[in-house]
Structures are given as structure tokens and as C-alpha cells.
Amino acid sequence: MGLLKELHAAKKKSSMGSGKVVFFKYLEDIEEALNQGYTAMDIWSLLNKKGELKIKYNQFSVYVRKYIKEKKYE
């Protein structure tokens, strides 16, 4: 397979927004873990190590703030 084909295939696999989809898949579990005292870093590390969540911690923490922590103050 040529380099361009490989690059195209790799880009297709990691489509934009897939991290957010996985985050929402685990949203209730993430929220419960945070409520039980686990840190966002603990949660991200586990999901990342399992290969479930392929976003950087920085983006994960943005999602936590936006969709979990800010929700509590509405």
C-alpha cells in the first residue's frame, strides 16, 4: 500500500468527533466515578490505556468541565 493510501486510511479511522462520542458513551460512568472521588486523570488514564478513548487529557478535561461540572451549576 502506498504512503498516501495509508495516510488516507489512518485519517479515516480517526474521524473528528470520535473522542466526544466515546466520552458520551461513558458519560454516566465518568460522572459517577468523579462523584466517588476519582480524578479526571484517573478516569482518562484507564480509558486511554484500554484504547477506548483516543483523545488527549486536555480535551477530556474540557469535556468534563463542559458536560459534567457546568451541568451541576445550571
Predicted model as a PDB file, atoms N, CA, C, CB and O in Angstrom, pLDDT in the B-factor column:
MODEL        1                                                                  
ATOM      1  N   MET A   1       0.857  -1.181   0.000  1.00 62.00           N  
ATOM      2  CA  MET A   1       0.000   0.000   0.000  1.00 62.00           C  
ATOM      3  C   MET A   1       0.896   1.234   0.000  1.00 62.00           C  
ATOM      4  CB  MET A   1      -0.971   0.004   1.233  1.00 62.00           C  
ATOM      5  O   MET A   1       1.873   1.294   0.746  1.00 62.00           O  
ATOM      6  N   GLY A   2       0.571   2.201  -0.819  1.00 82.00           N  
ATOM      7  CA  GLY A   2       1.355   3.427  -0.901  1.00 82.00           C  
ATOM      8  C   GLY A   2       1.163   4.306   0.319  1.00 82.00           C  
ATOM      9  O   GLY A   2       0.182   4.178   1.051  1.00 82.00           O  
ATOM     10  N   LEU A   3       2.109   5.193   0.521  1.00 85.00           N  
ATOM     11  CA  LEU A   3       2.074   6.092   1.677  1.00 85.00           C  
ATOM     12  C   LEU A   3       0.796   6.917   1.718  1.00 85.00           C  
ATOM     13  CB  LEU A   3       3.280   7.017   1.659  1.00 85.00           C  
ATOM     14  O   LEU A   3       0.172   7.043   2.772  1.00 85.00           O  
ATOM     15  N   LEU A   4       0.402   7.476   0.587  1.00 82.00           N  
ATOM     16  CA  LEU A   4      -0.810   8.298   0.558  1.00 82.00           C  
ATOM     17  C   LEU A   4      -2.057   7.494   0.911  1.00 82.00           C  
ATOM     18  CB  LEU A   4      -0.980   8.929  -0.814  1.00 82.00           C  
ATOM     19  O   LEU A   4      -2.940   7.987   1.613  1.00 82.00           O  
ATOM     20  N   LYS A   5      -2.128   6.258   0.426  1.00 80.00           N  
ATOM     21  CA  LYS A   5      -3.273   5.420   0.762  1.00 80.00           C  
ATOM     22  C   LYS A   5      -3.297   5.101   2.252  1.00 80.00           C  
ATOM     23  CB  LYS A   5      -3.244   4.127  -0.054  1.00 80.00           C  
ATOM     24  O   LYS A   5      -4.360   5.099   2.874  1.00 80.00           O  
ATOM     25  N   GLU A   6      -2.123   4.832   2.826  1.00 78.00           N  
ATOM     26  CA  GLU A   6      -2.043   4.547   4.262  1.00 78.00           C  
ATOM     27  C   GLU A   6      -2.453   5.757   5.088  1.00 78.00           C  
ATOM     28  CB  GLU A   6      -0.625   4.112   4.642  1.00 78.00           C  
ATOM     29  O   GLU A   6      -3.187   5.631   6.068  1.00 78.00           O  
ATOM     30  N   LEU A   7      -1.971   6.936   4.684  1.00 76.00           N  
ATOM     31  CA  LEU A   7      -2.344   8.161   5.396  1.00 76.00           C  
ATOM     32  C   LEU A   7      -3.847   8.402   5.317  1.00 76.00           C  
ATOM     33  CB  LEU A   7      -1.588   9.367   4.822  1.00 76.00           C  
ATOM     34  O   LEU A   7      -4.476   8.773   6.307  1.00 76.00           O  
ATOM     35  N   HIS A   8      -4.403   8.195   4.161  1.00 73.00           N  
ATOM     36  CA  HIS A   8      -5.850   8.386   3.982  1.00 73.00           C  
ATOM     37  C   HIS A   8      -6.637   7.398   4.851  1.00 73.00           C  
ATOM     38  CB  HIS A   8      -6.239   8.214   2.489  1.00 73.00           C  
ATOM     39  O   HIS A   8      -7.619   7.775   5.490  1.00 73.00           O  
ATOM     40  N   ALA A   9      -6.205   6.142   4.872  1.00 72.00           N  
ATOM     41  CA  ALA A   9      -6.882   5.119   5.679  1.00 72.00           C  
ATOM     42  C   ALA A   9      -6.771   5.445   7.157  1.00 72.00           C  
ATOM     43  CB  ALA A   9      -6.291   3.725   5.400  1.00 72.00           C  
ATOM     44  O   ALA A   9      -7.740   5.274   7.897  1.00 72.00           O  
ATOM     45  N   ALA A  10      -5.606   5.912   7.606  1.00 69.00           N  
ATOM     46  CA  ALA A  10      -5.417   6.260   9.019  1.00 69.00           C  
ATOM     47  C   ALA A  10      -6.288   7.444   9.401  1.00 69.00           C  
ATOM     48  CB  ALA A  10      -3.941   6.576   9.309  1.00 69.00           C  
ATOM     49  O   ALA A  10      -6.862   7.465  10.490  1.00 69.00           O  
ATOM     50  N   LYS A  11      -6.393   8.423   8.525  1.00 66.00           N  
ATOM     51  CA  LYS A  11      -7.214   9.595   8.815  1.00 66.00           C  
ATOM     52  C   LYS A  11      -8.684   9.224   8.890  1.00 66.00           C  
ATOM     53  CB  LYS A  11      -6.999  10.674   7.759  1.00 66.00           C  
ATOM     54  O   LYS A  11      -9.422   9.754   9.721  1.00 66.00           O  
ATOM     55  N   LYS A  12      -9.109   8.314   8.024  1.00 61.00           N  
ATOM     56  CA  LYS A  12     -10.491   7.871   8.019  1.00 61.00           C  
ATOM     57  C   LYS A  12     -10.859   7.175   9.326  1.00 61.00           C  
ATOM     58  CB  LYS A  12     -10.738   6.943   6.845  1.00 61.00           C  
ATOM     59  O   LYS A  12     -11.962   7.355   9.841  1.00 61.00           O  
ATOM     60  N   LYS A  13      -9.929   6.377   9.862  1.00 59.00           N  
ATOM     61  CA  LYS A  13     -10.178   5.648  11.101  1.00 59.00           C  
ATOM     62  C   LYS A  13     -10.350   6.581  12.284  1.00 59.00           C  
ATOM     63  CB  LYS A  13      -9.051   4.683  11.372  1.00 59.00           C  
ATOM     64  O   LYS A  13     -11.168   6.311  13.163  1.00 59.00           O  
ATOM     65  N   SER A  14      -9.594   7.677  12.328  1.00 56.00           N  
ATOM     66  CA  SER A  14      -9.655   8.591  13.467  1.00 56.00           C  
ATOM     67  C   SER A  14     -10.427   9.841  13.081  1.00 56.00           C  
ATOM     68  CB  SER A  14      -8.237   8.960  13.956  1.00 56.00           C  
ATOM     69  O   SER A  14      -9.868  10.935  13.011  1.00 56.00           O  
ATOM     70  N   SER A  15     -11.702   9.669  12.836  1.00 59.00           N  
ATOM     71  CA  SER A  15     -12.509  10.793  12.400  1.00 59.00           C  
ATOM     72  C   SER A  15     -12.724  11.787  13.532  1.00 59.00           C  
ATOM     73  CB  SER A  15     -13.845  10.307  11.866  1.00 59.00           C  
ATOM     74  O   SER A  15     -12.737  11.429  14.710  1.00 59.00           O  
ATOM     75  N   MET A  16     -12.891  13.035  13.143  1.00 62.00           N  
ATOM     76  CA  MET A  16     -13.117  14.104  14.114  1.00 62.00           C  
ATOM     77  C   MET A  16     -14.406  13.810  14.889  1.00 62.00           C  
ATOM     78  CB  MET A  16     -13.197  15.497  13.406  1.00 62.00           C  
ATOM     79  O   MET A  16     -15.394  13.353  14.315  1.00 62.00           O  
ATOM     80  N   GLY A  17     -14.382  14.069  16.160  1.00 74.00           N  
ATOM     81  CA  GLY A  17     -15.562  13.882  16.980  1.00 74.00           C  
ATOM     82  C   GLY A  17     -15.691  12.505  17.589  1.00 74.00           C  
ATOM     83  O   GLY A  17     -16.569  12.287  18.423  1.00 74.00           O  
ATOM     84  N   SER A  18     -14.843  11.569  17.196  1.00 84.00           N  
ATOM     85  CA  SER A  18     -14.968  10.217  17.744  1.00 84.00           C  
ATOM     86  C   SER A  18     -14.656  10.191  19.236  1.00 84.00           C  
ATOM     87  CB  SER A  18     -14.041   9.256  17.000  1.00 84.00           C  
ATOM     88  O   SER A  18     -15.214   9.374  19.969  1.00 84.00           O  
ATOM     89  N   GLY A  19     -13.767  11.082  19.697  1.00 90.00           N  
ATOM     90  CA  GLY A  19     -13.465  11.168  21.126  1.00 90.00           C  
ATOM     91  C   GLY A  19     -14.678  11.621  21.918  1.00 90.00           C  
ATOM     92  O   GLY A  19     -14.936  11.120  23.013  1.00 90.00           O  
ATOM     93  N   LYS A  20     -15.413  12.557  21.373  1.00 93.00           N  
ATOM     94  CA  LYS A  20     -16.614  13.056  22.048  1.00 93.00           C  
ATOM     95  C   LYS A  20     -17.676  11.966  22.107  1.00 93.00           C  
ATOM     96  CB  LYS A  20     -17.168  14.306  21.327  1.00 93.00           C  
ATOM     97  O   LYS A  20     -18.383  11.839  23.107  1.00 93.00           O  
ATOM     98  N   VAL A  21     -17.790  11.189  21.054  1.00 92.00           N  
ATOM     99  CA  VAL A  21     -18.760  10.088  21.020  1.00 92.00           C  
ATOM    100  C   VAL A  21     -18.443   9.089  22.126  1.00 92.00           C  
ATOM    101  CB  VAL A  21     -18.752   9.384  19.635  1.00 92.00           C  
ATOM    102  O   VAL A  21     -19.340   8.646  22.843  1.00 92.00           O  
ATOM    103  N   VAL A  22     -17.173   8.735  22.264  1.00 93.00           N  
ATOM    104  CA  VAL A  22     -16.773   7.798  23.313  1.00 93.00           C  
ATOM    105  C   VAL A  22     -16.999   8.416  24.684  1.00 93.00           C  
ATOM    106  CB  VAL A  22     -15.298   7.388  23.147  1.00 93.00           C  
ATOM    107  O   VAL A  22     -17.442   7.735  25.609  1.00 93.00           O  
ATOM    108  N   PHE A  23     -16.695   9.703  24.819  1.00 95.00           N  
ATOM    109  CA  PHE A  23     -16.934  10.389  26.095  1.00 95.00           C  
ATOM    110  C   PHE A  23     -18.406  10.270  26.487  1.00 95.00           C  
ATOM    111  CB  PHE A  23     -16.520  11.882  26.001  1.00 95.00           C  
ATOM    112  O   PHE A  23     -18.724   9.932  27.627  1.00 95.00           O  
ATOM    113  N   PHE A  24     -19.298  10.549  25.543  1.00 95.00           N  
ATOM    114  CA  PHE A  24     -20.730  10.456  25.840  1.00 95.00           C  
ATOM    115  C   PHE A  24     -21.166   9.018  26.118  1.00 95.00           C  
ATOM    116  CB  PHE A  24     -21.541  11.026  24.683  1.00 95.00           C  
ATOM    117  O   PHE A  24     -22.105   8.790  26.881  1.00 95.00           O  
ATOM    118  N   LYS A  25     -20.501   8.066  25.511  1.00 94.00           N  
ATOM    119  CA  LYS A  25     -20.799   6.656  25.779  1.00 94.00           C  
ATOM    120  C   LYS A  25     -20.559   6.334  27.254  1.00 94.00           C  
ATOM    121  CB  LYS A  25     -19.936   5.737  24.881  1.00 94.00           C  
ATOM    122  O   LYS A  25     -21.302   5.559  27.857  1.00 94.00           O  
ATOM    123  N   TYR A  26     -19.529   6.926  27.821  1.00 96.00           N  
ATOM    124  CA  TYR A  26     -19.162   6.671  29.215  1.00 96.00           C  
ATOM    125  C   TYR A  26     -19.584   7.794  30.167  1.00 96.00           C  
ATOM    126  CB  TYR A  26     -17.671   6.466  29.314  1.00 96.00           C  
ATOM    127  O   TYR A  26     -19.177   7.790  31.328  1.00 96.00           O  
ATOM    128  N   LEU A  27     -20.374   8.737  29.710  1.00 96.00           N  
ATOM    129  CA  LEU A  27     -20.705   9.931  30.487  1.00 96.00           C  
ATOM    130  C   LEU A  27     -21.210   9.615  31.894  1.00 96.00           C  
ATOM    131  CB  LEU A  27     -21.743  10.737  29.755  1.00 96.00           C  
ATOM    132  O   LEU A  27     -20.705  10.177  32.867  1.00 96.00           O  
ATOM    133  N   GLU A  28     -22.184   8.737  32.016  1.00 95.00           N  
ATOM    134  CA  GLU A  28     -22.744   8.420  33.335  1.00 95.00           C  
ATOM    135  C   GLU A  28     -21.693   7.764  34.233  1.00 95.00           C  
ATOM    136  CB  GLU A  28     -23.968   7.495  33.192  1.00 95.00           C  
ATOM    137  O   GLU A  28     -21.613   8.070  35.422  1.00 95.00           O  
ATOM    138  N   ASP A  29     -20.895   6.869  33.668  1.00 97.00           N  
ATOM    139  CA  ASP A  29     -19.843   6.213  34.448  1.00 97.00           C  
ATOM    140  C   ASP A  29     -18.780   7.216  34.889  1.00 97.00           C  
ATOM    141  CB  ASP A  29     -19.195   5.086  33.631  1.00 97.00           C  
ATOM    142  O   ASP A  29     -18.293   7.155  36.018  1.00 97.00           O  
ATOM    143  N   ILE A  30     -18.426   8.135  34.000  1.00 97.00           N  
ATOM    144  CA  ILE A  30     -17.432   9.158  34.333  1.00 97.00           C  
ATOM    145  C   ILE A  30     -17.954  10.034  35.461  1.00 97.00           C  
ATOM    146  CB  ILE A  30     -17.089  10.021  33.093  1.00 97.00           C  
ATOM    147  O   ILE A  30     -17.238  10.319  36.421  1.00 97.00           O  
ATOM    148  N   GLU A  31     -19.203  10.455  35.341  1.00 96.00           N  
ATOM    149  CA  GLU A  31     -19.800  11.311  36.369  1.00 96.00           C  
ATOM    150  C   GLU A  31     -19.852  10.594  37.713  1.00 96.00           C  
ATOM    151  CB  GLU A  31     -21.211  11.749  35.950  1.00 96.00           C  
ATOM    152  O   GLU A  31     -19.536  11.188  38.744  1.00 96.00           O  
ATOM    153  N   GLU A  32     -20.243   9.339  37.711  1.00 96.00           N  
ATOM    154  CA  GLU A  32     -20.315   8.556  38.951  1.00 96.00           C  
ATOM    155  C   GLU A  32     -18.926   8.394  39.572  1.00 96.00           C  
ATOM    156  CB  GLU A  32     -20.941   7.169  38.679  1.00 96.00           C  
ATOM    157  O   GLU A  32     -18.768   8.523  40.785  1.00 96.00           O  
ATOM    158  N   ALA A  33     -17.928   8.112  38.745  1.00 97.00           N  
ATOM    159  CA  ALA A  33     -16.556   7.961  39.251  1.00 97.00           C  
ATOM    160  C   ALA A  33     -16.058   9.265  39.866  1.00 97.00           C  
ATOM    161  CB  ALA A  33     -15.606   7.515  38.119  1.00 97.00           C  
ATOM    162  O   ALA A  33     -15.412   9.252  40.913  1.00 97.00           O  
ATOM    163  N   LEU A  34     -16.354  10.377  39.226  1.00 96.00           N  
ATOM    164  CA  LEU A  34     -15.967  11.680  39.789  1.00 96.00           C  
ATOM    165  C   LEU A  34     -16.659  11.919  41.124  1.00 96.00           C  
ATOM    166  CB  LEU A  34     -16.307  12.819  38.808  1.00 96.00           C  
ATOM    167  O   LEU A  34     -16.045  12.417  42.068  1.00 96.00           O  
ATOM    168  N   ASN A  35     -17.933  11.565  41.203  1.00 95.00           N  
ATOM    169  CA  ASN A  35     -18.682  11.732  42.454  1.00 95.00           C  
ATOM    170  C   ASN A  35     -18.140  10.853  43.570  1.00 95.00           C  
ATOM    171  CB  ASN A  35     -20.150  11.419  42.231  1.00 95.00           C  
ATOM    172  O   ASN A  35     -18.278  11.190  44.746  1.00 95.00           O  
ATOM    173  N   GLN A  36     -17.527   9.734  43.216  1.00 97.00           N  
ATOM    174  CA  GLN A  36     -16.960   8.831  44.214  1.00 97.00           C  
ATOM    175  C   GLN A  36     -15.521   9.189  44.571  1.00 97.00           C  
ATOM    176  CB  GLN A  36     -17.020   7.405  43.714  1.00 97.00           C  
ATOM    177  O   GLN A  36     -14.885   8.485  45.354  1.00 97.00           O  
ATOM    178  N   GLY A  37     -15.007  10.271  44.007  1.00 97.00           N  
ATOM    179  CA  GLY A  37     -13.697  10.754  44.401  1.00 97.00           C  
ATOM    180  C   GLY A  37     -12.544  10.449  43.465  1.00 97.00           C  
ATOM    181  O   GLY A  37     -11.410  10.839  43.744  1.00 97.00           O  
ATOM    182  N   TYR A  38     -12.805   9.760  42.360  1.00 97.00           N  
ATOM    183  CA  TYR A  38     -11.738   9.519  41.397  1.00 97.00           C  
ATOM    184  C   TYR A  38     -11.469  10.821  40.641  1.00 97.00           C  
ATOM    185  CB  TYR A  38     -12.114   8.360  40.411  1.00 97.00           C  
ATOM    186  O   TYR A  38     -12.379  11.625  40.436  1.00 97.00           O  
ATOM    187  N   THR A  39     -10.235  11.022  40.236  1.00 97.00           N  
ATOM    188  CA  THR A  39      -9.900  12.232  39.498  1.00 97.00           C  
ATOM    189  C   THR A  39     -10.159  12.017  38.011  1.00 97.00           C  
ATOM    190  CB  THR A  39      -8.430  12.633  39.741  1.00 97.00           C  
ATOM    191  O   THR A  39     -10.245  10.887  37.532  1.00 97.00           O  
ATOM    192  N   ALA A  40     -10.281  13.123  37.303  1.00 97.00           N  
ATOM    193  CA  ALA A  40     -10.448  13.050  35.859  1.00 97.00           C  
ATOM    194  C   ALA A  40      -9.237  12.360  35.230  1.00 97.00           C  
ATOM    195  CB  ALA A  40     -10.645  14.462  35.261  1.00 97.00           C  
ATOM    196  O   ALA A  40      -9.372  11.627  34.251  1.00 97.00           O  
ATOM    197  N   MET A  41      -8.061  12.598  35.795  1.00 98.00           N  
ATOM    198  CA  MET A  41      -6.843  11.965  35.280  1.00 98.00           C  
ATOM    199  C   MET A  41      -6.904  10.449  35.449  1.00 98.00           C  
ATOM    200  CB  MET A  41      -5.601  12.526  35.995  1.00 98.00           C  
ATOM    201  O   MET A  41      -6.497   9.711  34.552  1.00 98.00           O  
ATOM    202  N   ASP A  42      -7.414   9.975  36.601  1.00 97.00           N  
ATOM    203  CA  ASP A  42      -7.567   8.526  36.826  1.00 97.00           C  
ATOM    204  C   ASP A  42      -8.468   7.910  35.757  1.00 97.00           C  
ATOM    205  CB  ASP A  42      -8.150   8.250  38.238  1.00 97.00           C  
ATOM    206  O   ASP A  42      -8.147   6.868  35.186  1.00 97.00           O  
ATOM    207  N   ILE A  43      -9.577   8.556  35.500  1.00 97.00           N  
ATOM    208  CA  ILE A  43     -10.571   8.049  34.556  1.00 97.00           C  
ATOM    209  C   ILE A  43     -10.005   8.056  33.141  1.00 97.00           C  
ATOM    210  CB  ILE A  43     -11.864   8.888  34.621  1.00 97.00           C  
ATOM    211  O   ILE A  43     -10.098   7.062  32.421  1.00 97.00           O  
ATOM    212  N   TRP A  44      -9.415   9.191  32.748  1.00 97.00           N  
ATOM    213  CA  TRP A  44      -8.839   9.300  31.417  1.00 97.00           C  
ATOM    214  C   TRP A  44      -7.736   8.260  31.223  1.00 97.00           C  
ATOM    215  CB  TRP A  44      -8.289  10.714  31.186  1.00 97.00           C  
ATOM    216  O   TRP A  44      -7.666   7.611  30.179  1.00 97.00           O  
ATOM    217  N   SER A  45      -6.876   8.104  32.233  1.00 97.00           N  
ATOM    218  CA  SER A  45      -5.765   7.147  32.125  1.00 97.00           C  
ATOM    219  C   SER A  45      -6.273   5.736  31.865  1.00 97.00           C  
ATOM    220  CB  SER A  45      -4.915   7.167  33.402  1.00 97.00           C  
ATOM    221  O   SER A  45      -5.736   5.028  31.013  1.00 97.00           O  
ATOM    222  N   LEU A  46      -7.296   5.330  32.588  1.00 97.00           N  
ATOM    223  CA  LEU A  46      -7.839   3.985  32.410  1.00 97.00           C  
ATOM    224  C   LEU A  46      -8.451   3.809  31.023  1.00 97.00           C  
ATOM    225  CB  LEU A  46      -8.886   3.693  33.484  1.00 97.00           C  
ATOM    226  O   LEU A  46      -8.174   2.824  30.339  1.00 97.00           O  
ATOM    227  N   LEU A  47      -9.281   4.762  30.611  1.00 96.00           N  
ATOM    228  CA  LEU A  47      -9.930   4.658  29.298  1.00 96.00           C  
ATOM    229  C   LEU A  47      -8.905   4.733  28.176  1.00 96.00           C  
ATOM    230  CB  LEU A  47     -10.977   5.768  29.126  1.00 96.00           C  
ATOM    231  O   LEU A  47      -9.047   4.056  27.158  1.00 96.00           O  
ATOM    232  N   ASN A  48      -7.881   5.544  28.355  1.00 95.00           N  
ATOM    233  CA  ASN A  48      -6.837   5.671  27.344  1.00 95.00           C  
ATOM    234  C   ASN A  48      -5.998   4.403  27.266  1.00 95.00           C  
ATOM    235  CB  ASN A  48      -5.944   6.876  27.644  1.00 95.00           C  
ATOM    236  O   ASN A  48      -5.668   3.935  26.176  1.00 95.00           O  
ATOM    237  N   LYS A  49      -5.654   3.849  28.425  1.00 96.00           N  
ATOM    238  CA  LYS A  49      -4.846   2.632  28.466  1.00 96.00           C  
ATOM    239  C   LYS A  49      -5.582   1.456  27.822  1.00 96.00           C  
ATOM    240  CB  LYS A  49      -4.475   2.290  29.912  1.00 96.00           C  
ATOM    241  O   LYS A  49      -4.967   0.615  27.165  1.00 96.00           O  
ATOM    242  N   LYS A  50      -6.908   1.404  28.016  1.00 94.00           N  
ATOM    243  CA  LYS A  50      -7.725   0.338  27.421  1.00 94.00           C  
ATOM    244  C   LYS A  50      -7.915   0.537  25.919  1.00 94.00           C  
ATOM    245  CB  LYS A  50      -9.088   0.272  28.108  1.00 94.00           C  
ATOM    246  O   LYS A  50      -8.402  -0.358  25.228  1.00 94.00           O  
ATOM    247  N   GLY A  51      -7.531   1.710  25.414  1.00 92.00           N  
ATOM    248  CA  GLY A  51      -7.698   2.004  23.997  1.00 92.00           C  
ATOM    249  C   GLY A  51      -9.090   2.477  23.640  1.00 92.00           C  
ATOM    250  O   GLY A  51      -9.428   2.587  22.461  1.00 92.00           O  
ATOM    251  N   GLU A  52      -9.892   2.754  24.639  1.00 91.00           N  
ATOM    252  CA  GLU A  52     -11.267   3.206  24.407  1.00 91.00           C  
ATOM    253  C   GLU A  52     -11.313   4.675  24.002  1.00 91.00           C  
ATOM    254  CB  GLU A  52     -12.116   2.986  25.661  1.00 91.00           C  
ATOM    255  O   GLU A  52     -12.077   5.063  23.119  1.00 91.00           O  
ATOM    256  N   LEU A  53     -10.494   5.478  24.652  1.00 92.00           N  
ATOM    257  CA  LEU A  53     -10.546   6.926  24.470  1.00 92.00           C  
ATOM    258  C   LEU A  53      -9.223   7.396  23.897  1.00 92.00           C  
ATOM    259  CB  LEU A  53     -10.857   7.652  25.807  1.00 92.00           C  
ATOM    260  O   LEU A  53      -8.195   7.346  24.572  1.00 92.00           O  
ATOM    261  N   LYS A  54      -9.246   7.850  22.662  1.00 91.00           N  
ATOM    262  CA  LYS A  54      -8.008   8.220  21.978  1.00 91.00           C  
ATOM    263  C   LYS A  54      -7.889   9.726  21.816  1.00 91.00           C  
ATOM    264  CB  LYS A  54      -7.935   7.547  20.615  1.00 91.00           C  
ATOM    265  O   LYS A  54      -7.493  10.218  20.760  1.00 91.00           O  
ATOM    266  N   ILE A  55      -8.233  10.453  22.870  1.00 94.00           N  
ATOM    267  CA  ILE A  55      -8.043  11.898  22.872  1.00 94.00           C  
ATOM    268  C   ILE A  55      -7.058  12.233  23.979  1.00 94.00           C  
ATOM    269  CB  ILE A  55      -9.399  12.658  23.067  1.00 94.00           C  
ATOM    270  O   ILE A  55      -6.846  11.443  24.899  1.00 94.00           O  
ATOM    271  N   LYS A  56      -6.469  13.393  23.881  1.00 96.00           N  
ATOM    272  CA  LYS A  56      -5.522  13.825  24.900  1.00 96.00           C  
ATOM    273  C   LYS A  56      -6.274  14.221  26.171  1.00 96.00           C  
ATOM    274  CB  LYS A  56      -4.663  15.004  24.385  1.00 96.00           C  
ATOM    275  O   LYS A  56      -7.457  14.557  26.137  1.00 96.00           O  
ATOM    276  N   TYR A  57      -5.553  14.171  27.286  1.00 97.00           N  
ATOM    277  CA  TYR A  57      -6.170  14.510  28.567  1.00 97.00           C  
ATOM    278  C   TYR A  57      -6.745  15.918  28.541  1.00 97.00           C  
ATOM    279  CB  TYR A  57      -5.154  14.378  29.703  1.00 97.00           C  
ATOM    280  O   TYR A  57      -7.810  16.166  29.107  1.00 97.00           O  
ATOM    281  N   ASN A  58      -6.059  16.825  27.900  1.00 97.00           N  
ATOM    282  CA  ASN A  58      -6.519  18.206  27.834  1.00 97.00           C  
ATOM    283  C   ASN A  58      -7.941  18.289  27.279  1.00 97.00           C  
ATOM    284  CB  ASN A  58      -5.567  19.040  26.976  1.00 97.00           C  
ATOM    285  O   ASN A  58      -8.782  18.995  27.835  1.00 97.00           O  
ATOM    286  N   GLN A  59      -8.210  17.581  26.198  1.00 96.00           N  
ATOM    287  CA  GLN A  59      -9.545  17.595  25.599  1.00 96.00           C  
ATOM    288  C   GLN A  59     -10.550  16.891  26.503  1.00 96.00           C  
ATOM    289  CB  GLN A  59      -9.521  16.932  24.215  1.00 96.00           C  
ATOM    290  O   GLN A  59     -11.691  17.333  26.630  1.00 96.00           O  
ATOM    291  N   PHE A  60     -10.127  15.796  27.129  1.00 97.00           N  
ATOM    292  CA  PHE A  60     -11.000  15.085  28.062  1.00 97.00           C  
ATOM    293  C   PHE A  60     -11.437  16.015  29.190  1.00 97.00           C  
ATOM    294  CB  PHE A  60     -10.288  13.841  28.637  1.00 97.00           C  
ATOM    295  O   PHE A  60     -12.607  16.022  29.571  1.00 97.00           O  
ATOM    296  N   SER A  61     -10.498  16.802  29.727  1.00 97.00           N  
ATOM    297  CA  SER A  61     -10.838  17.697  30.837  1.00 97.00           C  
ATOM    298  C   SER A  61     -11.789  18.808  30.385  1.00 97.00           C  
ATOM    299  CB  SER A  61      -9.563  18.309  31.435  1.00 97.00           C  
ATOM    300  O   SER A  61     -12.613  19.281  31.169  1.00 97.00           O  
ATOM    301  N   VAL A  62     -11.674  19.222  29.124  1.00 96.00           N  
ATOM    302  CA  VAL A  62     -12.623  20.205  28.585  1.00 96.00           C  
ATOM    303  C   VAL A  62     -14.030  19.609  28.580  1.00 96.00           C  
ATOM    304  CB  VAL A  62     -12.211  20.646  27.146  1.00 96.00           C  
ATOM    305  O   VAL A  62     -14.990  20.271  28.974  1.00 96.00           O  
ATOM    306  N   TYR A  63     -14.148  18.363  28.133  1.00 96.00           N  
ATOM    307  CA  TYR A  63     -15.447  17.696  28.113  1.00 96.00           C  
ATOM    308  C   TYR A  63     -16.008  17.528  29.528  1.00 96.00           C  
ATOM    309  CB  TYR A  63     -15.329  16.332  27.427  1.00 96.00           C  
ATOM    310  O   TYR A  63     -17.205  17.713  29.744  1.00 96.00           O  
ATOM    311  N   VAL A  64     -15.158  17.182  30.480  1.00 97.00           N  
ATOM    312  CA  VAL A  64     -15.606  17.020  31.866  1.00 97.00           C  
ATOM    313  C   VAL A  64     -16.164  18.339  32.383  1.00 97.00           C  
ATOM    314  CB  VAL A  64     -14.444  16.530  32.770  1.00 97.00           C  
ATOM    315  O   VAL A  64     -17.245  18.374  32.971  1.00 97.00           O  
ATOM    316  N   ARG A  65     -15.428  19.421  32.162  1.00 95.00           N  
ATOM    317  CA  ARG A  65     -15.909  20.732  32.621  1.00 95.00           C  
ATOM    318  C   ARG A  65     -17.216  21.110  31.937  1.00 95.00           C  
ATOM    319  CB  ARG A  65     -14.851  21.814  32.357  1.00 95.00           C  
ATOM    320  O   ARG A  65     -18.163  21.553  32.588  1.00 95.00           O  
ATOM    321  N   LYS A  66     -17.260  20.934  30.629  1.00 94.00           N  
ATOM    322  CA  LYS A  66     -18.411  21.390  29.849  1.00 94.00           C  
ATOM    323  C   LYS A  66     -19.662  20.562  30.084  1.00 94.00           C  
ATOM    324  CB  LYS A  66     -18.076  21.372  28.392  1.00 94.00           C  
ATOM    325  O   LYS A  66     -20.752  21.119  30.213  1.00 94.00           O  
ATOM    326  N   TYR A  67     -19.529  19.251  30.140  1.00 94.00           N  
ATOM    327  CA  TYR A  67     -20.705  18.385  30.156  1.00 94.00           C  
ATOM    328  C   TYR A  67     -21.036  17.787  31.520  1.00 94.00           C  
ATOM    329  CB  TYR A  67     -20.511  17.284  29.185  1.00 94.00           C  
ATOM    330  O   TYR A  67     -22.105  17.200  31.689  1.00 94.00           O  
ATOM    331  N   ILE A  68     -20.141  17.924  32.494  1.00 93.00           N  
ATOM    332  CA  ILE A  68     -20.429  17.369  33.816  1.00 93.00           C  
ATOM    333  C   ILE A  68     -20.423  18.460  34.876  1.00 93.00           C  
ATOM    334  CB  ILE A  68     -19.413  16.282  34.175  1.00 93.00           C  
ATOM    335  O   ILE A  68     -21.419  18.652  35.573  1.00 93.00           O  
ATOM    336  N   LYS A  69     -19.319  19.171  35.003  1.00 86.00           N  
ATOM    337  CA  LYS A  69     -19.215  20.146  36.084  1.00 86.00           C  
ATOM    338  C   LYS A  69     -20.120  21.353  35.878  1.00 86.00           C  
ATOM    339  CB  LYS A  69     -17.788  20.604  36.222  1.00 86.00           C  
ATOM    340  O   LYS A  69     -20.757  21.803  36.830  1.00 86.00           O  
ATOM    341  N   GLU A  70     -20.196  21.892  34.663  1.00 80.00           N  
ATOM    342  CA  GLU A  70     -21.056  23.040  34.433  1.00 80.00           C  
ATOM    343  C   GLU A  70     -22.526  22.674  34.526  1.00 80.00           C  
ATOM    344  CB  GLU A  70     -20.764  23.645  33.085  1.00 80.00           C  
ATOM    345  O   GLU A  70     -23.356  23.518  34.863  1.00 80.00           O  
ATOM    346  N   LYS A  71     -22.854  21.423  34.231  1.00 72.00           N  
ATOM    347  CA  LYS A  71     -24.237  20.947  34.319  1.00 72.00           C  
ATOM    348  C   LYS A  71     -24.762  21.056  35.750  1.00 72.00           C  
ATOM    349  CB  LYS A  71     -24.336  19.492  33.829  1.00 72.00           C  
ATOM    350  O   LYS A  71     -25.947  21.314  35.963  1.00 72.00           O  
ATOM    351  N   LYS A  72     -23.884  20.860  36.720  1.00 65.00           N  
ATOM    352  CA  LYS A  72     -24.297  20.910  38.125  1.00 65.00           C  
ATOM    353  C   LYS A  72     -24.692  22.309  38.563  1.00 65.00           C  
ATOM    354  CB  LYS A  72     -23.185  20.399  39.012  1.00 65.00           C  
ATOM    355  O   LYS A  72     -25.457  22.468  39.515  1.00 65.00           O  
ATOM    356  N   TYR A  73     -24.174  23.334  37.873  1.00 59.00           N  
ATOM    357  CA  TYR A  73     -24.423  24.712  38.273  1.00 59.00           C  
ATOM    358  C   TYR A  73     -25.527  25.377  37.478  1.00 59.00           C  
ATOM    359  CB  TYR A  73     -23.175  25.506  38.140  1.00 59.00           C  
ATOM    360  O   TYR A  73     -25.771  26.571  37.648  1.00 59.00           O  
ATOM    361  N   GLU A  74     -26.193  24.640  36.620  1.00 54.00           N  
ATOM    362  CA  GLU A  74     -27.289  25.221  35.830  1.00 54.00           C  
ATOM    363  C   GLU A  74     -28.555  25.324  36.646  1.00 54.00           C  
ATOM    364  CB  GLU A  74     -27.549  24.391  34.578  1.00 54.00           C  
ATOM    365  O   GLU A  74     -29.578  25.789  36.142  1.00 54.00           O  
TER     366      GLU A  74                                                      
ENDMDL                                                                          
END                                                                             
